[in-house]
């Protein structure tokens, strides 16, 4: 199972906490080393002065606190004084550290002084505890500050992302409220500008499509009338078929324009789902209806029949017969026995939905059938899903609302 990804706020908080730990640790180590070095240097200097004073006292025959030729003199100190070097040495071995200072006087006589270094080590340990507590408190404070800033940034970025998703789903009125002048505010302004540009482009496209369709209705109606006056012949039948297809295309484009303009009206009636399915495919050959379970729903029967007719016609045109329409309560499935949806078209159907004037089949078409079906389903509050059937063929499922 893949672990959930951290959001921006958590990442910022973790980054700030890690930086605070690193800075506090580096400062603590630096202060520790500087203090330890200064303490040792001071202690050595003081003990060296005691050694010099003791050596003068010994040379003058006076009593001194120094030890003459001590048997427990550390080996490094003994080697140094054999070469006439006055030396100070910290002996860390044993239960307690000892600081030594030694020199050779009067030939082979060694004068040495020593004292415990435990007070300095206790002082250094206390300093380390203070640094640790201070560093921990600073890290917690900085981490909380980073968490607050990170959560704020994460919320703003999430709001921009959700608005972009709403725009992608068709809500072109969605906008982000930019705050501040940072990169997230710039992102929010860019999302708003994108929505404005996209809305203007789609509105221009809708107007052009609607205007063209309206302008074509009159000449197409005239052509239909003129075809009716032609004497029956093979040529007149071909012309009539072409005019009928052109008329259907114009009506489809007008339907899409009405849905884009959100001026479509839903007339709700109570109808049996099986009756609507049979009416939808009544004029289509090689389409059979199978009723597993029937029910009555309150919906717009004209739009439901238009959806099912478009799905069945699309299955016949781009799939393979026979086409099966299965009614299972409020769910209607339309399946063909062709090669199924192409992978690229299926990916588009699952993400952005059908695209007008675009088809994933090599059999031609305008690509308006699925677009109209999806738009009608959205108006009805129904759910329309597309997939490839496991046993072959394309499968479209319309789930009508029951409430």
C-alpha angles and dihedrals in degrees: 000000000000112000116238115266119248116248125232094265093054092046092051091047092049092047092050091046092050091048091048092050091049094048094045091047093048093049091046093051092046094050091046093052095045092048093046091050093048092047093051093045092050093047092048092049092051094046091047090056089051089051092052091049091048092049091053091048091050092048090050092048094247125137115264136178090241124112118236115222095341112207093215094055108142114252096240090054092048092051092049096049091048085067092050093255119146103222142182118203136181112219109202098175120104132030095308130028116244128201115215133194121183143165138170121248134174096019110298101003114118119208115196137174126190140177138177118276093198096104091059091047092050090050090050091049090052089050090051091052091050091049091048093050092045092047092048092049091047091048092051092047094047091044091053090049090049091047091053092048092043094050090049092050091045092052092050092048091046091050090052091048093049091049090051089051091051090051090050089052091055104268097128092170092066114112139177122232105226117214125192128350103277130112094277091054088050089050091051091050090049091052090051092048090049091051091049092049093045092048092049091048094049092046091052090047092049093050093049091048093048093045092050092047092049092048091050096051094075098049091042090052089050091050091050090052092046092050089055089059094054118102113254111271142129090266094051090050091053091048091047091051092050092048090049091053090047091050091051091049092052091050090049092052091049090050091053091048091052092050091048090051090048093229096121114122122214115216107199122210135159111252139159112255093223092054091052091048093052093047091049095056099031093112097043122094122217091027119118129186121218120189115206095166130353132209142168119248133183106236145114103285094196092057094043090051090048090053094049093043091052092047093049093045091048090050091052094045100044103020132043135269142289098059115198123205109194120192113203106170109288090350122089121187124195115196133174131190099232131108093290130233115326111249094245093050092046090052090052092048091053095048117028099005128234117336120219120243089016127101130180093210131089091220094084129239136142099262093235097114098075091036091057092043092052092046092049091049090052091052091051094047089242128139120237119190132179129205143143115262114242090234093049137279134067121294127200120186124199115193112192121207114253100193 
